[in-house]
């Protein structure tokens, strides 16, 4: 991931041998110093060890569930898998090296390893952020135009996944070719984009990176989930008591998503801007390591919020732990079909809004087995079909 760079100066007042050891393997190590104490390095190592272990386990579990249970292989779930893959790569390609460096209190894999670390973690971090934005847009667009999980939907999601990787490459390759560069940061145990160089070349890159890889994804997430909540309120007149529960549940999920996004990435972005535009020495190595660790916690939090809070995945997880076959009712594809058939059978505005709402709830992780239990859809379907049939069996169900 991108990590905020501290403003660094010479080794004045410090033991020269210690400075050389701390900067060993870095480009420009003669001007690099670390002020983080041994106890501080130990705390950072413990945090990184925790993040690396649980991030690896959480994301591996998601991939195992997706591989084992075919009912999870819906188009929108592919975006969740893409997020897990990018987070897993951070846990494999980044966290172990920064963990080892923290235990030894210096970088261990040289200058080329520093550049590779900065590039790989920046790439995977931006892929995760863009995927979250694509996921929010897909959930909103699915709610507006519900459809079955056909090949066209898979193509659209595949394009979204490809977009996230290409977009990330667009912003992580330039430092390798002269627009800014990757280098040491913080207490000397990680590498990232050089936030401290005051040249026009570096500042222009940092401004573009901040706007297009932090602000834009955040605005997309807030806008899409805001519209999604507004759509829920539009159907509040159909069944007040039932819709209030759904609205509260979706609102809770949206608030958690936005808060965790800001908690992981906002301190990181602020620290980077302070290091870039503030006076030299404003951001110390001790201060810069905190947002760095917070940004890496997203690899642990993302699977919990976007997957294990999803009842579809959670039921499969329970089945995996119990060595059982999951109930077919948790299939998103089934929920998609129910909502789509209801949409096609509706002839008035009220039922159409209700079915939009049903599909939206399903797309947020509500198990499809609950869809037929929603009295709104049940009653509306009976009203529509009563004029043409004498029995009271809902056609859609």
C-alpha positions, 0 to 999 in steps of 0.5 A: 500500500501507499505509505506516508513518507516522513520528512527526513534529514541527516544523521546529525546527533546520531551515531553514524554506524547506527545511521548506516545500518538503518539506511543500509540498502536504501537509495540515498541512505546517507541522508536517512535517519530513524528515530523510532526506538527499539520498543517502537519497532517491536510494537510495529512488528507485533501490529504487522504480524497481527495484520499479516496473519489475520489478513492472510487467513480472512482472504484465503477463507473467502477464496476457499468459500468461492472455490468450494460453493458454486452458489457464490459464483454470481457476478457481483461476488466476483468483485468481492473476490477481486478485493480479496485477491488484491488484499491477499497479495498485500499480505504476501508481497508486502507485510512479511518484508515490513514485518521482518524489517521491523524486527531487525530495525532496518530494511533487509532486501536492498534498494531494488527490493525497496522499489519493488515493495513500493510498486507492488503494494501501491498497485494492490492497494489502489486496486482494492480502493477502485474495486470498492468504488466499482462494487458500490456502483454495481450494487446501485445499478443492479438495484435500479435495473435488476436482471438475472445473472447471465453472461452479459452481467459476467462480462460487465463485472469482468470489465470492472475488474480489468478496469481496477487493475489497469487504472491502478497500473496507470498510477503506479507505473509512472514512478518507475519511469521518472514521474516521482519515484519509490523510496524509503519512508517512515522509520526505515522499515517500509518503502513507498512513493517519495512524499517529501521531494519538493520538486514540481515533478513529484508534487504534481504526481502526488496531487494527481494520485491523491485526487484520482486514487483517494478522493474519486473512489470515496465520492463514488462510494458515498454517492452510490450508497447515498442513492441506494438509501434514498431508493429505500426511502422511496418505497417506505409507504408500501410496508412501513414496519418491514421497510424500517428494519431493512432501511436500518440494516442497509444504513448500518452497513453503509455507515460501517463501510464509509467509516472503515474506509476513512479510518484506514485511508484518511489519516494516510492521505492527510499524513502524505499531504502534510509531508508533501506540502508542510515544512521539513521535519513536520512529519516524524517517522513515529507519526508516519508509521501510524497511518501506514499501519492503519492503511494495512488494516484494510486487508483484515477489515475488508473481508469482514465488512464485505464478505462475512457481513454478507449472509450469503457468504456467512452461511457458506462459512458456517457450512464449511466449518460444520462440513455441511452442504449450504442451503440452496436458499442463500444463492444470489442467483435465485434472488436475482431470478425472483426479483426479475420475474416479479419485475416482469410480472408487475404492471403498476408503479407500486409493485415495480418499486417494491421489487426493486427494493427486494432485489436491492436488499438481495444484492446487499447480502440478504439471503434469497430464502427470505425474499418470498417471506417479504409480505410486500411482494407477496401481497402485491403479487396476489393483487395483480393476479387476482383479476385473472385467477381464482386461486390465491397462490402468488404466481411469482413465488 
